[in-house]
């Protein structure tokens, strides 16, 4: 800290007023190894991908830039005033059952002007996606970043819970997901059976989701095994339609915008029907884009319906 200078008494009142104004401003992030200071009343410190940020204990106007952050906030009863949405959906996904969330651009390209207009008291983003925007976002409101959307989703949800001052609630929600997985695993006993999630990207690319991915981890937690692939960090592997037989499994789930549209099943699969005896369309908005406690329960709803129908 700089040495305190002696100043004429006539300036003391002005200095005190200036200090008071500064203390009421938005808390800026400081390096993670910076000396910790006492947080003002009504705030708590959150360590995150860009350092340590003082966040209001009772946030009222949250803006989220990542689907997991939106899902987690809604799961603990906080409806964000604004959210950047995945480019493949319009507005807050229907499975969240919330209204009044303003769009602030897409996850890859948030709209800073729209964010500022909402006067948020907390912004939640992702270092891997929004690193270049951090200083600008922090000038608008206290900002907390998860490191990357590719990190284990449960760990990211816990950090968001801490930022929202709802860490215990998030922990309970994650425990409920694990308990439901155990219940389904015990009831349906699918150990030894394989399952694969396929996301059609375009005419040339199909994405397969691995054990570390959000939906992949849920398939495995109920007892399925995901066939081995050359995963990128355990998350995803892309194949061409010509190599569709590499995606074979006892149970195949294909993401779609409309789950009742059978044309959403890739032609490569329908043309090799004998190799894919069980194909089920599932909703992209939560199997891929949801990623959070509510999305997890929605995925488990689908898995349970499937298991019961094929018992």
N, C-alpha and C positions, 0 to 999 in steps of 0.2 A: 504494500500500500504506500502511496507517496506520503512524505512527511507533511504534517499539518502546519500551515503557515499562519502566522499572527496577522490578523486583519483588523482594520479600524472597527470600532463598535458599531458604527453607522451601517456597516454592511452585514452584520450578523443576522438580522431579520430576513434580509433578502436571501442569504445563503440557506437559512433554515427552510424558507418557503420552497426554494429550488430543490432541496433535498427531499422534501415531502412529495413534491411532484414526481421526482425520479423514482421514489419507492412505490408509487402507485402505478408505474408503467409496467409494460409486459416484461416478464422475466426472460432474459436471453440465456441460451445454452452456454455452458462453460465447459472447457475440456474435462474429460472424465477424471483426470488426475489433479484437477485444481483443488485448492484448499476449500473444504466445505464451510459454508457460512450458515448461520442460523436462519431458517426460512421464516418469512413473515407469517403472522397468524393467518390461518385460513388457506395455507398452501402446503404442498408437500413436494419433496424433491424426487425426481424420477431419473434414474440412470438409463441411458438409451444409446442408440448407435452414434449419436453426435455429441455425447457428453452428459451433462446433468442439467435438468430444466426444472424450475419451480412452477408447479401447476396448481391451479385453484382446487381446493378440496371438493367443492360443490360446483362442478362445471354445469353450465346451462346452455351453452351454444357451441357444440362440437362440430367440427368439419373433419370428415374422414376421406383419405385419398386411396385407401386399399380396401378391397371387399372384406377381408378378415376383420378390419377395424370397424366397418359398418355393422357386420354381423354381430361382433362381440358387444358393441355398444347397445344395439337393440336387445340382445339377449339379457343384458342386465337392466333393462328398462329405460335406457337413454336413447331418445330418438334424435340423431344428429340434425342440425339445421341444414347441413349441406353434405354432399358426398360426390366424389368422382366415381364414375361407374365403369365397369368393364365395357370395352368397346363392342362386345357382342350382346349387350342388354341395354334396355332403355329405362332409365330411372332405377329406383330401388327395386331389387328383385321381388317378385310377387310372394315368394315363400316367407319373406320377412313380415308381411302383413302390416306395413307402416305407411303412413301418409305424411305429407308436409316436408319431405326431404328434398331440398333444392339441388338440382344438378350443378356441379362446378367443374365441368369438363369430364374428360375420360381419365382413367387410371394412368395411362402413359403421358397424358397432356392435361394436367389440371389448369383451370382458368383462375389466375391470381386475382384478377379484377372481381370476378364473381365471389371468390372466397372473401376478399376484403369487404365487399358490400354486405356480407352476412354478419359482420362484426363478431367473429368467433372468440371464445375465451380459451379454446384449445384446438390445435390442429394435429391430426395424426397422419403420418406419412411413412414412407419407406426409403431408406438410404439407397438401396439398389436402383430404385426408380426415380427418386426425386432429389437426389443429392444436390444437384445444381440449383435447386429452388430453396434450399434450406434457409439461407440468410433472408431472403425475401419473405418467406413464410413466417420466420421468427419475428420479423418486423411487424407482422400483422397480429400475431398472438403467440403465446407459449406453444412450442412445437416439439412433438416427441416422434422419433423415427424408430420403427423396427429395422433390423439390419437388412433383411431380404425376405421376400415372400416365399423363397425356397427353403427357409429354415423350418424346423418342425412347427406345425401350426399350433400345437398346444402351448409351446414356449412363447410364441408371438402373442397368443391370446392372453396369457398371464401378464405380459408386459403391458398390453393395452388395458387390462383390468387394473393394473397399478396406476397407470396414467389417469384413469377414470375414478380412482379411489374406490374401486369395487373388486379388488383382487380376491377377497374371500369368496365373493359371489361367483367369479369366474372359475375359481378352483372347484367350487361345488358343481358348477355346470359341467366341467370337464370330468369330474368324478362320475357324474350321472351318465355321461357318454360311455365311459369305460364299464360301468356297471351294466348298462344295457347291452353292450357288446358281449359281456360275459354271459348274460342271460340268454341271448340269442345263440351263442356258441353252445351252451349247455343244452338248450332245447332242440336245436336242429342238427347238431353233430355233423357238420360238413367237413370235418378234418380229413385231409387227403384229397379233397376236390379242389380243382383250380378255377380261378376266375380272372377275367381280364376286362379292364375298362379301356374302350377305344373312343377317341375323339376325332371325327373327321375334320380336318383343317381346310382342305380344298381338294381339287381333283388329283393332286399329286402326293398329298401327305396325310398320313394317319398317325395320331399321337397315341401311344400306349402309356399308361400311368403305373408307376412302380410302387413298391412297398412303403417308401418314405413319403409319397405324395399324400394329399389330403384324402381323396376317395380310396386310394390304394391301401392306406393304413386302416381304413374302416372295413374294407373287404377282408383284410387279414385279421383284424381284431375279432371278427365273428367266426373265424376258423378257416376261411379260404386261403389257398396259396396262390400267389401270382407267379406265373411262369417266368423263368429267368430271361433277362434281356441285357443288352449293353446299356444299362441305365446311365443317364447323366445325373450324378449325385443321388442315385436311387429314385429320382423323381420321374423321369420321362424318357421315352425312346421313340423316335420318329421312324416310320417305315413307309415305303411306297405301296400303292395298291397291288403291284406285282408280287410283293412279298407278304401278302395277307396271311398266308399259311403260318407265318412266324407268330401270328397273334392267336393261334388256336388255344382254346381252354374249354373246360367242361361247361362253364357259364360265361357268356360274353355280354357285357353291357355297353351300349353305344349311346353317346351323348347326342341330344337333339334339342332344338328350340321347342318343337311340338312333339310330345311323346306319342301322340296318336297318329302321326304321319309316318306310315311304314316306308315311304320313299326316302326317309332320312337314313335308312340302313344303307351303307355303301354298297355299290354294285359289286365290288370285289368280294363282299361277303355273300350276297345273294347268289352270285355265280358259283360259289363254292359251298353251297348249302350243306352238303354232306359233311364237310369239315367243321361246320358251325351249327350243331343241332339245337343250341339254346342261345337265342339272341333277344335281348330286351332293351328297348329304348328308355333312356333316363334323362332327366332334365339338366341341361348344361348349367343353368343358373345357380344350382347348388351343388351338383356333383363336381363341377370344376371351379366355378366362380364364387361359390358361397364361402367356403373355408372359414368356419367358426363354429361355436357351440350350437347355434340354431341350424346351420347348414348340416352339421354332423347328424343331428337328430332327424333331419329331413331325409338324408341319405339312408340312415338306418331304418326309417319308415319304409322306404322303397325296398330295401333288402329284406325286411321282414315280410312284406307283402309277397315278394318273389318267393321266399322260402316257404311261406304258407301255401301258395298256389302250386308249388312243385313238390310238396311233401310226399 
